[in-house]
Amino acid sequence: MENKNNKKNSLYFPVGFYWGTATSSHQIEGNNKNNDWWRAEQAGEIKQKSGKACDSYNRYEEDFDLAKELGTKAHRFSIEWSRIEPEEGRFDEAEMEHYKKVVKALKERGLEPFVTLHHFTNPIWFADKGGWENARSPYYFARYAEYVAKNLPEVRFWITLNEPMIFGFNAFMEGRWPPFKKSFRSMWHSVYNMTHAHKAAYTKLKAGNSALEIGIAKNNSYFDAYKNKFISRIVAAVFDGIWNVWFLEKIKHEQDFVGINYYFHNRIQFKFSSPKKWMNQNENKEVSDMGWEVYPEGLYKVVKQASHFHKPVYIFENGVADADDNQRSRFIKEHLKWLHKAIEEGVDVRGYFHWSLLDNFEWAEGFKMKFGLVEVDFETLERKPRPSFYVYKKTCNQNALNG
């Protein structure tokens, strides 16, 4: 009787659904010495140094063994541009050979590679030319993308850019990330150039192989209005249009799928007297170690919105900073319930990639924030699956959410 009830209560996902995990190069590889983040770390502009990180540059096979044990069928990782092109126009064939081995190792374990070409870090030479503020940045990026894709013909799925709006906000508005500016103009100039960089890379990659599937990973937040008040609804709609829709609209003819990263809910309370307090008026009944409200319904909302582009949807990041692993299992289940609801309603969702496989270097927050299904001891580099690892494993193996 118990087994029948479990089957009755199961939420099954589409056949061929890609269960996966996600990582990024600077956060796990270690010793990425030719990029702007490493330089900022050495200069003390970042409070903690990435150092050897998880040493995944050398231990990637061990990591992929864990991904295979997890029962996933895909893995998202990023290529470090500064390794491939350490000097302007000079491509490092030895580093390219390394990433060929990475792709081969994934394939040997039955894991479909989803490759990200830019995940926040920039080669020093590129940064010194003005980075994404440089009008030629789309040309530089497309040249690099074309070289990588030609050398990895086995890869079908390409993510050109990770979270361009998050990058722009933290680097040019908050000034927390390289190049540590606080300029609204610089932010929009850079993000605008990134739309053209994606388009240029898309054109280059498609010219080389029209069968490739190419998109971005866009961090989208669910915006709603405090107590559903009219003016707050208007302001929330404006934020939604600027943050969630604008970039995707700019590239809508040059993407084969819509890639979504979801972490945030943002309740807007409009007040003339305190404009600095409009944002994040959330209930915060449950928050992560990052202080972010855990709001699973928001995933459903952003996925439904993404369906308006009439393209397949992938969830490329969804996860929680939870050092004690007290929230993560419930977090996964609740978010997947809402994702399943979107699928039931006809949204063509083809994959879910949990962030992250491993604890890692969490940018300006350093090593304190623990997003991994696998705990990493950053002294010994020992990997140890957390209890939530096995919860997610059950879902991946059954292609269903039970209970």
C-alpha positions as CSV (number, residue, x, y, z in Angstrom):
1,M,0.0,0.0,0.0
2,E,2.8,2.4,0.9
3,N,4.5,1.9,-2.5
4,K,1.2,2.5,-4.3
5,N,0.6,5.7,-2.4
6,N,4.1,6.9,-3.2
7,K,3.6,6.2,-6.9
8,K,0.3,8.0,-6.8
9,N,1.9,11.0,-5.2
10,S,4.9,11.1,-7.5
11,L,5.5,14.0,-9.8
12,Y,7.0,12.7,-13.0
13,F,9.2,14.8,-15.3
14,P,9.3,14.5,-19.1
15,V,11.2,11.6,-20.7
16,G,14.7,12.8,-21.5
17,F,14.7,15.5,-18.9
18,Y,18.2,16.7,-18.1
19,W,18.9,16.5,-14.4
20,G,22.2,18.1,-13.7
21,T,24.5,20.2,-11.5
22,A,26.4,23.4,-12.3
23,T,29.8,24.9,-11.5
24,S,32.0,27.7,-12.8
25,S,35.8,27.8,-13.5
26,H,37.0,30.5,-11.1
27,Q,34.9,29.2,-8.3
28,I,36.3,25.6,-8.4
29,E,39.4,25.3,-10.6
30,G,42.0,27.2,-8.6
31,N,45.0,29.2,-9.7
32,N,43.3,31.2,-12.5
33,K,46.1,33.7,-12.5
34,N,45.4,35.6,-15.7
35,N,42.0,37.0,-14.9
36,D,40.8,40.2,-13.3
37,W,39.4,38.5,-10.2
38,W,42.7,36.9,-9.4
39,R,44.5,40.3,-9.8
40,A,41.9,41.9,-7.5
41,E,42.3,39.2,-4.9
42,Q,46.1,39.7,-4.8
43,A,45.6,43.4,-4.5
44,G,43.4,43.0,-1.5
45,E,40.3,44.4,-3.3
46,I,38.5,41.1,-2.6
47,K,38.4,40.1,1.1
48,Q,39.4,36.5,0.4
49,K,41.7,34.8,-2.1
50,S,40.4,32.0,-4.3
51,G,43.8,30.2,-4.2
52,K,43.5,26.6,-5.2
53,A,39.7,26.7,-4.6
54,C,38.5,23.1,-5.0
55,D,41.5,22.2,-7.2
56,S,39.0,21.0,-9.8
57,Y,41.4,21.8,-12.6
58,N,43.3,18.7,-11.4
59,R,40.5,16.8,-9.7
60,Y,37.7,17.1,-12.3
61,E,37.4,13.4,-12.8
62,E,36.8,12.9,-9.1
63,D,34.1,15.6,-9.3
64,F,32.5,14.0,-12.3
65,D,32.5,10.6,-10.6
66,L,30.3,12.3,-7.9
67,A,28.1,13.7,-10.6
68,K,27.6,10.3,-12.0
69,E,26.9,8.8,-8.6
70,L,24.3,11.5,-8.2
71,G,22.4,10.0,-11.1
72,T,22.6,13.2,-13.2
73,K,22.6,13.1,-17.0
74,A,24.2,16.5,-17.6
75,H,26.7,18.9,-16.1
76,R,27.2,22.6,-16.7
77,F,30.7,24.0,-16.4
78,S,32.5,27.0,-17.6
79,I,35.7,27.5,-19.6
80,E,38.1,30.0,-18.3
81,W,38.6,32.6,-21.0
82,S,41.9,33.8,-19.4
83,R,43.4,30.3,-19.8
84,I,42.4,29.9,-23.4
85,E,43.5,33.4,-24.4
86,P,46.0,34.6,-21.8
87,E,47.3,37.3,-24.1
88,E,45.3,39.1,-26.8
89,G,45.0,37.0,-29.9
90,R,47.2,34.2,-28.5
91,F,45.3,31.0,-27.9
92,D,46.9,28.4,-25.6
93,E,46.6,25.0,-27.2
94,A,47.7,23.2,-24.1
95,E,44.8,24.7,-22.1
96,M,42.4,23.9,-24.9
97,E,43.6,20.3,-24.7
98,H,42.8,20.3,-21.0
99,Y,39.2,21.3,-21.7
100,K,39.0,18.6,-24.4
101,K,39.9,16.1,-21.7
102,V,37.2,17.6,-19.4
103,V,34.5,17.1,-22.1
104,K,35.8,13.6,-22.8
105,A,35.6,12.8,-19.1
106,L,32.0,13.9,-18.9
107,K,31.0,12.0,-22.0
108,E,32.7,8.8,-20.7
109,R,30.4,9.1,-17.6
110,G,27.3,9.6,-19.6
111,L,27.0,13.3,-18.7
112,E,26.0,15.7,-21.4
113,P,28.2,18.8,-21.3
114,F,26.6,22.2,-21.1
115,V,29.4,24.7,-21.6
116,T,29.5,28.3,-20.4
117,L,31.9,30.6,-22.2
118,H,31.8,33.6,-19.8
119,H,31.1,33.3,-16.0
120,F,32.0,36.7,-14.6
121,T,35.8,36.6,-15.0
122,N,37.8,38.4,-17.7
123,P,41.3,38.0,-19.0
124,I,43.6,40.7,-17.7
125,W,44.4,42.0,-21.2
126,F,40.7,42.3,-21.9
127,A,40.0,44.1,-18.6
128,D,42.9,46.5,-19.3
129,K,41.3,47.4,-22.6
130,G,38.1,48.5,-20.8
131,G,36.5,45.1,-20.6
132,W,32.8,45.2,-21.5
133,E,32.8,48.9,-21.8
134,N,35.1,48.6,-24.9
135,A,33.1,48.9,-28.1
136,R,35.2,46.0,-29.6
137,S,34.3,43.7,-26.7
138,P,31.8,41.8,-28.8
139,Y,34.4,41.1,-31.4
140,Y,37.0,39.9,-28.8
141,F,34.4,37.6,-27.2
142,A,33.1,36.1,-30.5
143,R,36.6,35.4,-31.6
144,Y,37.3,33.4,-28.4
145,A,33.9,31.7,-28.6
146,E,34.5,30.6,-32.2
147,Y,38.0,29.1,-31.3
148,V,36.6,27.1,-28.4
149,A,33.6,25.7,-30.3
150,K,35.8,24.6,-33.2
151,N,37.9,22.7,-30.7
152,L,35.0,21.1,-28.9
153,P,32.9,19.6,-31.7
154,E,31.3,17.1,-29.3
155,V,29.6,19.9,-27.4
156,R,26.0,20.5,-28.4
157,F,24.8,23.0,-25.8
158,W,26.5,26.4,-25.3
159,I,25.8,29.1,-22.8
160,T,27.6,32.3,-24.0
161,L,27.1,34.5,-20.9
162,N,26.2,33.9,-17.3
163,E,24.0,36.4,-15.6
164,P,24.9,39.6,-17.5
165,M,22.6,41.7,-15.4
166,I,24.1,40.4,-12.1
167,F,27.6,41.0,-13.5
168,G,26.7,44.6,-14.6
169,F,25.0,45.4,-11.2
170,N,27.8,44.1,-9.0
171,A,30.7,45.4,-11.2
172,F,29.3,48.8,-12.1
173,M,26.6,49.8,-9.7
174,E,27.5,48.2,-6.4
175,G,31.2,48.3,-7.2
176,R,31.8,45.0,-5.3
177,W,33.3,43.2,-8.3
178,P,36.1,44.1,-10.8
179,P,36.4,46.8,-12.1
180,F,34.8,48.2,-8.9
181,K,33.0,51.1,-10.5
182,K,29.8,52.9,-9.4
183,S,28.3,54.2,-12.6
184,F,24.9,53.6,-14.0
185,R,26.1,54.6,-17.4
186,S,29.0,52.1,-17.3
187,M,26.6,49.4,-16.2
188,W,24.2,49.9,-19.1
189,H,27.0,50.4,-21.6
190,S,28.6,47.1,-20.6
191,V,25.4,45.1,-20.5
192,Y,24.4,46.6,-23.9
193,N,27.7,45.4,-25.3
194,M,27.1,42.0,-23.8
195,T,23.9,41.7,-25.9
196,H,26.0,42.3,-29.0
197,A,28.7,39.9,-27.8
198,H,26.1,37.1,-27.4
199,K,24.7,37.8,-30.9
200,A,28.2,37.9,-32.5
201,A,29.1,34.6,-30.7
202,Y,25.8,33.0,-31.7
203,T,26.4,33.9,-35.4
204,K,30.0,32.5,-35.3
205,L,29.0,29.3,-33.6
206,K,26.0,28.7,-35.9
207,A,28.1,29.3,-38.9
208,G,30.4,26.5,-37.8
209,N,27.6,24.1,-36.9
210,S,24.0,25.0,-37.3
211,A,22.9,22.1,-35.1
212,L,24.3,23.7,-32.0
213,E,21.9,24.9,-29.3
214,I,22.9,28.3,-27.9
215,G,21.6,30.6,-25.3
216,I,22.5,32.4,-22.1
217,A,22.0,31.8,-18.3
218,K,19.8,34.7,-17.2
219,N,19.3,35.4,-13.5
220,N,15.6,36.3,-13.1
221,S,13.9,37.4,-10.0
222,Y,10.2,37.3,-9.2
223,F,9.0,40.8,-8.5
224,D,5.7,41.4,-6.8
225,A,4.0,44.3,-4.9
226,Y,3.8,44.8,-1.2
227,K,0.2,44.2,-0.2
228,N,-0.7,44.3,-3.9
229,K,-0.9,48.1,-3.8
230,F,-1.4,49.8,-7.2
231,I,1.7,52.0,-7.3
232,S,3.9,49.2,-5.9
233,R,2.5,47.0,-8.7
234,I,3.5,49.6,-11.3
235,V,7.0,49.9,-9.9
236,A,7.4,46.1,-9.6
237,A,6.4,45.8,-13.3
238,V,9.0,48.4,-14.3
239,F,11.7,46.5,-12.4
240,D,10.5,43.2,-13.9
241,G,10.8,44.6,-17.4
242,I,14.2,46.1,-16.9
243,W,15.8,43.2,-15.0
244,N,14.0,40.1,-16.3
245,V,12.9,40.8,-19.8
246,W,15.1,43.5,-21.5
247,F,18.2,41.4,-22.2
248,L,16.2,38.3,-23.3
249,E,14.1,40.5,-25.6
250,K,17.3,42.0,-27.2
251,I,18.6,38.5,-28.1
252,K,15.3,36.7,-28.7
253,H,16.2,36.0,-32.4
254,E,19.6,34.6,-31.4
255,Q,18.8,32.1,-28.8
256,D,17.7,28.5,-29.1
257,F,16.6,28.2,-25.5
258,V,15.9,30.4,-22.6
259,G,18.3,29.7,-19.7
260,I,17.1,30.7,-16.2
261,N,18.9,31.0,-12.9
262,Y,16.5,31.5,-10.0
263,Y,17.4,32.5,-6.5
264,F,15.5,35.7,-5.6
265,H,12.1,37.0,-4.7
266,N,11.7,40.7,-4.5
267,R,8.7,42.4,-3.0
268,I,8.4,46.1,-3.9
269,Q,7.0,48.7,-1.5
270,F,6.7,52.1,-3.1
271,K,7.2,55.0,-0.7
272,F,8.0,58.6,-1.8
273,S,9.7,59.2,1.5
274,S,12.2,56.2,1.4
275,P,13.1,55.2,-2.2
276,K,16.1,53.3,-0.9
277,K,13.8,50.9,0.9
278,W,11.6,50.0,-2.0
279,M,13.4,46.7,-2.6
280,N,13.3,43.4,-0.8
281,Q,10.3,44.1,1.5
282,N,9.9,40.3,1.7
283,E,8.2,38.4,4.5
284,N,11.5,36.4,5.1
285,K,9.8,33.6,6.9
286,E,12.7,31.4,5.8
287,V,16.1,32.8,4.6
288,S,19.3,31.2,3.5
289,D,22.8,31.8,4.9
290,M,23.1,34.5,2.3
291,G,20.0,36.3,3.8
292,W,17.9,35.6,0.7
293,E,14.3,34.7,1.2
294,V,13.5,31.1,0.2
295,Y,10.5,31.5,-2.1
296,P,9.9,28.4,-4.2
297,E,6.8,29.8,-6.0
298,G,9.0,32.4,-7.6
299,L,10.6,29.7,-9.8
300,Y,7.2,28.9,-11.2
301,K,6.6,32.6,-11.9
302,V,9.8,33.2,-13.8
303,V,9.5,30.0,-15.8
304,K,6.0,30.9,-16.9
305,Q,7.3,34.3,-17.9
306,A,10.2,32.7,-19.9
307,S,7.7,30.6,-21.8
308,H,6.5,33.8,-23.6
309,F,9.6,33.5,-25.8
310,H,8.3,30.2,-27.2
311,K,11.6,28.4,-26.7
312,P,12.6,25.5,-24.6
313,V,13.5,26.5,-21.0
314,Y,16.4,25.2,-18.9
315,I,16.9,26.0,-15.2
316,F,20.7,26.4,-15.2
317,E,21.0,27.4,-11.5
318,N,18.9,27.0,-8.5
319,G,20.3,26.4,-5.0
320,V,20.7,27.6,-1.5
321,A,23.6,28.6,0.8
322,D,23.0,26.2,3.7
323,A,26.2,25.2,5.6
324,D,24.3,22.9,8.0
325,D,22.3,21.3,5.2
326,N,19.1,21.8,7.1
327,Q,17.2,23.6,4.3
328,R,18.6,22.1,1.1
329,S,16.5,18.9,0.8
330,R,13.3,20.8,1.4
331,F,14.5,23.6,-0.9
332,I,15.0,21.1,-3.8
333,K,11.6,19.4,-3.3
334,E,9.6,22.6,-3.0
335,H,11.2,24.3,-6.0
336,L,10.7,21.2,-8.1
337,K,7.1,21.0,-7.1
338,W,6.6,24.5,-8.5
339,L,8.7,23.7,-11.6
340,H,6.5,20.6,-12.2
341,K,3.4,22.8,-12.0
342,A,4.8,24.9,-14.9
343,I,5.5,21.8,-16.9
344,E,2.0,20.5,-16.3
345,E,0.7,23.8,-17.6
346,G,2.5,23.3,-20.8
347,V,5.9,25.1,-20.4
348,D,8.6,23.2,-22.3
349,V,11.1,22.8,-19.5
350,R,13.9,20.4,-20.5
351,G,16.3,20.5,-17.6
352,Y,17.2,21.4,-14.0
353,F,20.7,22.1,-12.9
354,H,21.2,22.4,-9.2
355,W,23.7,25.0,-8.0
356,S,26.1,23.6,-7.0
357,L,27.8,20.2,-7.2
358,L,30.5,21.5,-4.8
359,D,31.1,24.1,-2.2
360,N,33.2,26.7,-3.9
361,F,34.6,30.2,-3.9
362,E,31.5,32.3,-3.7
363,W,32.9,35.5,-5.3
364,A,33.0,38.5,-2.9
365,E,31.6,36.2,-0.1
366,G,34.7,33.9,-0.3
367,F,34.4,30.4,1.0
368,K,31.9,31.0,3.8
369,M,28.8,30.4,1.8
370,K,28.1,26.7,1.2
371,F,26.0,25.9,-1.9
372,G,27.3,22.4,-2.5
373,L,25.5,19.1,-2.6
374,V,29.0,17.9,-1.8
375,E,30.9,19.4,1.1
376,V,34.5,20.4,0.4
377,D,37.1,20.7,3.1
378,F,39.2,23.5,1.7
379,E,42.3,22.4,3.7
380,T,42.4,18.8,2.7
381,L,40.1,19.1,-0.4
382,E,38.2,16.1,0.7
383,R,34.8,15.8,-0.9
384,K,31.9,14.5,1.2
385,P,28.3,14.2,-0.1
386,R,25.7,15.9,2.2
387,P,22.4,14.2,3.1
388,S,20.7,16.4,0.5
389,F,22.9,14.8,-2.2
390,Y,21.0,11.6,-1.7
391,V,17.6,13.3,-1.8
392,Y,18.5,14.9,-5.2
393,K,20.0,11.5,-6.3
394,K,16.6,9.8,-5.7
395,T,14.8,12.4,-7.9
396,C,17.4,12.1,-10.7
397,N,17.3,8.3,-10.7
398,Q,13.5,8.1,-10.7
399,N,12.9,11.1,-12.9
400,A,10.3,12.0,-10.4
401,L,9.7,13.8,-7.2
402,N,8.2,11.6,-4.5
403,G,6.6,12.7,-1.2
